[in-house]
């Protein structure tokens, strides 16, 4: 699997979120995807209706590491943010992009390969920046079985400026 470097412009996002310990993501994220898909039609001015993002934000809270995950779509502007959802901006930046192919239980290996590739290129991960997973018609988490061999989606890892 080969990575590539892309520069993405600033993006306006609207979506739903979950915050909790990493161990709970396997149970909570499928629920969040399902709830989001039931309400996505309430969001105005979606740029690409067949493209969804899982946006990952990590922050340390006291002695526990909490993760905040957003399921979101990119919008032209914050025209309509449904009650219970959030709007946020992702700044323009460079990302290393990798395509995960196959069942979801292989995702950790894809991430490990991605981080090794980034290091091997002499690049550094921007640890405080948001990580993105971009889903399109190749794989919709609540609609396709997580075990399918033909599942595919893009992983975008933020790079330190100057990379």
Secondary structure as the mmCIF struct_conf table of DSSP 4:
data_model
#
loop_
_struct_conf.conf_type_id
_struct_conf.id
_struct_conf.beg_label_comp_id
_struct_conf.beg_label_asym_id
_struct_conf.beg_label_seq_id
_struct_conf.end_label_comp_id
_struct_conf.end_label_asym_id
_struct_conf.end_label_seq_id
STRN STRN1 UNK A 4 UNK A 8
HELX_LH_PP_P HELX_LH_PP_P1 UNK A 9 UNK A 10
STRN STRN2 UNK A 11 UNK A 21
HELX_RH_3T_P HELX_RH_3T_P1 UNK A 22 UNK A 24
HELX_RH_AL_P HELX_RH_AL_P1 UNK A 25 UNK A 39
HELX_RH_3T_P HELX_RH_3T_P2 UNK A 40 UNK A 42
BEND BEND1 UNK A 43 UNK A 43
BEND BEND2 UNK A 45 UNK A 45
STRN STRN3 UNK A 46 UNK A 46
BEND BEND3 UNK A 47 UNK A 47
TURN_TY1_P TURN_TY1_P1 UNK A 49 UNK A 50
STRN STRN4 UNK A 52 UNK A 61
TURN_TY1_P TURN_TY1_P2 UNK A 62 UNK A 63
STRN STRN5 UNK A 64 UNK A 75
BEND BEND4 UNK A 76 UNK A 77
BEND BEND5 UNK A 79 UNK A 79
TURN_TY1_P TURN_TY1_P3 UNK A 83 UNK A 84
STRN STRN6 UNK A 86 UNK A 90
STRN STRN7 UNK A 93 UNK A 101
BEND BEND6 UNK A 102 UNK A 102
HELX_RH_3T_P HELX_RH_3T_P3 UNK A 104 UNK A 106
HELX_RH_AL_P HELX_RH_AL_P2 UNK A 107 UNK A 120
TURN_TY1_P TURN_TY1_P4 UNK A 121 UNK A 122
STRN STRN8 UNK A 125 UNK A 125
TURN_TY1_P TURN_TY1_P5 UNK A 127 UNK A 128
BEND BEND7 UNK A 129 UNK A 129
HELX_LH_PP_P HELX_LH_PP_P2 UNK A 130 UNK A 130
STRN STRN9 UNK A 131 UNK A 135
TURN_TY1_P TURN_TY1_P6 UNK A 137 UNK A 138
TURN_TY1_P TURN_TY1_P7 UNK A 141 UNK A 143
BEND BEND8 UNK A 144 UNK A 144
TURN_TY1_P TURN_TY1_P8 UNK A 146 UNK A 147
TURN_TY1_P TURN_TY1_P9 UNK A 149 UNK A 150
STRN STRN10 UNK A 152 UNK A 158
STRN STRN11 UNK A 159 UNK A 159
TURN_TY1_P TURN_TY1_P10 UNK A 161 UNK A 162
#
